[in-house]
Amino acid sequence: MSANEDVAKEATFGSLPVLRSERVWNFTDFTWVNVGLAIATWAFLVGGSTAALVGFQKGLAAMVIGNAIGVAVMLLGSVVSSQRYGVEQYTLLRSVFGFGGVAVLVFTVVLFTEMGWSALLGVMFGRATTQVSNQVFGTDIGPNALPVTILALLALAIAWIVLAKGPLTMRFLNRIVSPGLALLTVGMIVLVLTKTSWNDLLAAKPLNPFPSEGLNFALAVEFNLGVGLSWWPVMGSLARLTDRPRSALWPGFIGLFGATIVAQVVGMAAALTLGDPDPTVWMVPLGGKWLGMLALLFIAFANLTSLTSIVYSTCLALRQAGGELLARFRWEWLTGGFFLLPAIISFWPNLLYDRFLVFVTWSGAFLAAICGTVIADYFVVRRQRLDLRGLYAHRAASPYHFTGGFNLSGLISTALGAVAYVVLYNPQTLDTLPAFNWLTASVPAVVVAAVAHIVLSRALNRRHLAPAVAGAVPVTTHKES
């Protein structure tokens, strides 16, 4: 392998800046990547979970408000900087949290969040496929039976094979699956509207609401905020592979907001009219035996597009956060190791699946705070100017070494944002303060973390801000090489 091939491979599977010639996704490619991410079985499950709290009109409003805010915050906190510098987001985060601080976040919040999502997607694949078996072969496989686990493990194995081939294989998979998913979703909308009158849909009651209507709507908005924010761990590392800024930002919003809303509306409408939030249950009653089975089978495999994108970005984060230890691991072994915990979780299919809302909102508590800190650091504290060489410098030689490798300002600010979230809304106990009904918990978490980081940065890190204050021009040679 030539030196150029070595560098290109490290840029794709490691943390080196990506050259313009190595950016394999254009506007259309990245749009399909995001559509493939957005339209998977879990998107329909989000709609069904929203239907548990509110009816159709309020549910639609909650989805639009929650996803619009959540996706916008997430894109500002990940995509903009990664695309500009061609660097995966966890390397860029060294300027926010320090080298050690990034490792703390990656091996706690990011690792367990993305392992949870991977396990969910695997179980959804298993449940969808067993439903097809029940219809075609007359089997009676329950939602938590052993065949579901076996098929979930198969999904993880297939995703591992695709991941080992890299972004070009992921692009090929998305170009096939994503357009089909878009057509399938439109077809489901037509089926819902032909089988249920508009008046019946508007009159349908939520499946399992709380006594307070105001609380139900606030919870629905917060849940969808968490869904929008949940893309943060993966988007920056994917966006660095796009050829220009407009190819990163707008496809992200088109796919993760637009396509997500469409899929969630289908899930919500089906859940309200058929009485079950689980898409693997209502697809056959909605589409009939053969069309329903085709939809289930197609969406089961579509979960693979989400799986590959999630694990690609997370393993890049693990590689750079793990330092020399994980850098020695071949990409195939690193990604295979990531799948171990999702594979174990798959033996208890209902562990996260039946606690979907709690899982998403707990994730949102930390991701909202992280996004607030990152946005404040990049746009306000550093004014979009980063020392690219400093991101890769060794320990004290880097301006981002801070205090022993930890930026106390970033870590404290993120902790304060997460505390603000839990004070307003505790996802475990569902305890809320009255202000939650008007402010949600994610928005205050973002604001608290951002303000705290601006203040603490000026107090604790004045000497580390010198390049930005002095007006240094960001290093962009990686784009011009």
N, C-alpha and C positions, 0 to 999 in steps of 0.2 A: 504494500500500500504506500502511495506517495505521500510526501509531507503535506501537500495540499488536501489530499483525501483525508488524512489524519485530522487536520484542522477543521475541515467541513464536518466530519463526523462528531468532533468534540462540540462544535457549535450547535449541531442538531440534538445530540444526546447529552451534552454537558452544559456548561454555563458561560462559554465564551460568547462575545457579541456575534450576532448573525450578520454576515455581509449581505449587501443588496442582492448579489447573484444567488445567495442561498435562501432567499425568501420565496417560498414555493407557492404561497397562496395570494391570489388577487381578490378583488372585491367579490366576485361571484363565488370563488372557492370558499372564502371565509363566511359568506352568507350561508352556503349550504352546510358548512361545519356547524354554524350556530343553530340553523334549523334542525339539523340532526341531533344536536344536543338538547334542544328545547322540546321537540316532539318525540317523546319516548313514553313508555307506560306511566312513568312517575308523573308526567304532566297531567295526564287524565286523572291520576290519583289525587293530585293537588286540587283539581276541580271538584272531585267527589268529597274531599275533606272540607272544602269551603262550603259545600252544600249541607254539611252536618251542622253548620252554624247559622247560615242565612239563606233566604230565598234567592230567586234568580236575579232580580233587579239589584238588590243590595250586594249579592255575590259578584255580579259583573262590576259594580262600582269598586268593591274591595279589591278585586283582581287588577283593575286598571290602575288604581291609586297605588296599591302596594308594589306591584311589579314595576311601574314607571319610576317610582322613587328608588326602589331597591336596585334596579338595573342601572339607573343613572349614577348612583353613588358607587356601585361596584365598578363600572367602567372608568370613572374618574380615579378610583383607587387602584387600578391595575393596568388597564389597556393603554392609556395615554403615554405614560412614561416608558413602558416596555416596548411599544412600537417605535417611539422616537429614538431610543438608544439601541434597539435591537438586542436587548438583554432580558433574559427571563426575570420575572418579577422578584424572585426570592434573592437574587444577587442584588437587585436594586434596593431591596428592603434593608440592606446593610447600612444605607444612609439614614434610615429611620430608626432601626432598633440596634444597630451594631452587629458584628459577626456572631457573637454569642447569643444576642437577643433573637436573631432570626432563627437560630437553631432551637431555642426554647419554643418559639411559636410553631415551627415546622413539626417538631416531634411531640407536640401536644395538640393544639387546636387543629392545625391543618391535617396532620396524619390521621387522627381519629375521625375527623369530619369526613374526609374523603374515603377512608376505609368503610365508614358507615354507608355512604352513598353507593359505593361499589357493591357492598353486600346487598343493599336494597335492590339495585338493578339486577343483580344475579338472581335473587329470589323472584323478582317480577318476571324474568325470563322463564324461570321454572314453573311458576304458577300459570302463565299464559300458555306455555307448551303443554302442560298437563290438562288444561281445559280443552285444548284441541284433541288430545288423546281421549278424553272423556266423551267427546262428541263423535269422533270417528270410529273408535274401537269399542265404545261402550264401557270403558273402564270407570272406576269410581274412586279417583285419586283425590284426596282431600287437600286443602290449601297448605297444610303443614306436614304432609306425608313425605316419606323418604325419597320418592321419585322427584319431588320438588327440589330437594337438596342436591340430588345427583345432577339434575339439569342445570341448577345454579352453578355447580362446580364446572360443568361443561361450558357454560357461558364465560366463566372466568378464564378457562383454559383457551378458548377461542380468542378472547380479548388479549391474552398474553401473546399469542402467536402473531396477531395483527400488530401489537405494540413493538414486538421485536424487529419488525420491518421498518418502522419509523413513520414520519409524517406523510410521505408520498402514498403509502398504503392506506393510511387513515383518510387522505384526500380521496382516493379511489373509492373507498367504502362509502364515504359521505355523498359522493356524486351519484351513486346508485340508490342509496337508501333514502336520502333526504327528499328528493322530488316525489318519490313514491309515498312517503309519509305525509307530505303536504296534500297530495291528491286524496289519500285515504282519510285525512282529517276533514276535508271539505265534504267527502262522501258521507261521513258520519253526521255532519251537521245537517245534510239533506235528510238523512234517515230520521234523525231526531225530530225535525220539523214536520216530516210527513206522518210520523206515528203519533205525534202529540200536537194538539192545537196550541196556538200561541197563548190563548187565555188560560188553558190548563197549566202551561209551563209557568206563567206569571203567578198563578194561584197556588202552585206547589209549595208545601211547607218544608222548612229545613228538617233534616233527619234527626238531629240530636242536639237541639239548642239549649243554652242556659236561659234562666228566667228573664234576664235583662237583655232587651233588644240592642241597647247601646253597647253593652259589653260584647255581645255576639258580633256586631259589626266591627268593633275595634279589634277583636281577636282575629277576625277574617282578614282585615287589613294587615295586621302584624304578621300573620302567617304568610301572606303573599309578599310582604317586605322581606321576610326571611328567605323565601324562595328566590327572589331577585338577588339578594346578597350572597346566596349560596354559590354563585358562580365565581366569586372572587378568587378562590384558591387555584383555579385553572386558567382564567382568561388571559392574564398577562403573559404567561409562557406560550400560549397559543398565538397571541397577537404579534409577538416578535417575529413570526414567520410570514407576516403580511407585507406586501410590497410598498404600501404608502399609508399615511394616517387615515385617509377616508376609507381604505380597505379594511381597517380595524374597527373604528368607532361605530360607523353606521351599520355595517353588517352585524355587529354585536347587539345593537339596539333592535334592528329589524328581526333578528332571530330570537334573541332571548326575551324580548318584550312582545313583539308582534306574534310570532309563531307560538310562543308560550300561551298567550291569552287565548288564541284560537283553540288550542288543544285543551286548555283548562275549561273553557266555556262548554266544549263538547262533554267533558267529564262531569261538569256540574249539572248540565241539562239532563244527561243520562241518569245520574245519581238521583236527582229530584223526581224524575218520572218513573224510574225503575226501582228506586228504594234501596240501592246498594252503592256505596262509594268506591268499591273495588272494580277497576276496569276489566280485570280478568274474569269477573263474574257477569257484568252486564253487556259485554260485547256480543255474545251469541244471542241473547234475547233481543238486542237492538237490531243486529244485522241479519238475523236468521242463521240457520245452521252453517251453511257453506260460506256465506259472506263474512259472518262473525268469526268463523275459524280462520279464514284467510287474513282478516284484520288482526286477530290474535297472533298468528304466526309471524306476520310481517312486523308487527310492533315488538314482538319478542326479540327478533334479530336486530331491530332498530336500537334496542337497549345497548347493543354492542358498540354503537358509535359513541354513545355517552360514556360508556366504560373506558374505551380507549383514550378519549380526550382527557378524562379525569385522571387516569393513572399516569399518562404521559407527563402532564404538568406536575403532578405530585412527586413523581420519581425524580424529575429534574430538581425539585426543591430538596428532596432527601439527599441527592448527590452533592449539591453545593453546601447544604447545612451539615452534612456528615464529615466534611473535610477530607483529609487524605484516606481515612479508613474506607468510606464508601466510594471514593473516587477509584479505588483499585478494583471494584466489582465491575464485571462486564454488565452492559445494559440489560441483557437478557436475564441475568441472575438477580439484578436489583429489582426489576419489574416483577419477576416471579416471586421474590420474597415479599413484595408488597401485598400480593394476593393471599398470603397465608391467613391473616386474621379475617378478611372477608369470607374465605373458604370455611373457617371454623364457625363464624356467625351463621353461615348458610345451614348448619345443622339444626339451628333454631329459627326457622323461617319467620315466625311471628314476633321475634325479639324486637326488631325495629319496625317491621311492616305495620304492626298494629299500634305502634306508638309514633306514627309518622309526624303528626303535628308537634309533639313534644320534641322529637329529634330536630326538626327544622327550626323551631324557635330557639332551642338551646344553641344551635349553631349560629343563628342570627345574633344572639346576644354578644358573642365574641367577634363575629365578622363585622358587625356594625361598628364596634369600637375600633377594630383594626383599620377599617376603611376611613373613619374619621381622622385617626392619627396619620395615616398615609397621605390623605388629601391635604391636610394642613401642612405636613412636612414638604411635600413636593411643590404645591402651588403657592404657599405663603412663606414658609420658613426659607426654602431654597430657591424659590422663584423659578422653578423648572430647570435649574442649573446644577448638574451633577459632575463630579470629578470621576470620569470613567475609569481612569487608571487607578484611582484611589479605591474603587470598588474591588479591585483584584490585588491590591498591595498587601503585603504580609504584616499582620498584626499592627504594631505601633507605627509602622511606616504608612499606614492608611489614615486619612483624616476621619475615617468612620470607625476607628478603633474605640473611641470614647473612653469609658471607664472599664478597663479590663475586657473590652470587647462588648460591653453592654451600654446601650444608650438609655439611661435611666429615665429621661424625659419621655421617650416613646413608650417604654414599658409601663411606666406609672400612668401615663395618659390613657393607654389602652385598658388598664385595670380599672381606672375611674369610669371610663365609658361603660364597661361591662357591669360594674356595680350599679351605675345609674339605670341600666336596663333592668336588672333583677329587682331593684327597689320598686320600679314602676310596674313590672310584670314578672312574676316568678313562673317560668314555664313548667316547673315540676308540680307546684302546688296550685297553680292558676290564681294565686293571690294577686290583686291589682290595687293600685291607688286610683282615686277618681280622675287624676290627670291623664291616666292611660287612655281613657275613652276619647280624649281630644288630641293627645300628642303621640300616641303609640309609645313603644319603648325603643324601637330602633332609631328613630329620628333624634330623640334626646341623647341616646348613646353616641351617635355620630357627632353631634354638636358638642357634648361634654368632652369627648376625647380630643376633638379638634382644637377647641379653645384651650384646654389644659396643655396640649402639646405646644401651642404657640407661646403660651406664657412660660412654661417650664424650659423650653428651648432657649429663650432669651435669658433665663436665670441661670441655667446649668451649662449650656453649650455655646456660649458666645464665641469662643475661639474656633469652634468647628464650623461656624457659619461664615467665616471670613471670605471664602471664595464666592459665595452667593452675594454677600453684601458688597463686595468689591466689584461685582459685575463681571465675573469671569465667564467666558464663552464656553458653553458645554462642548465636550469632546465629541465630534461626530465623524471622525475618520473611518469608523467601522461602516458607515453608510457610503462613503465615497471611495473605498478601496476597490 
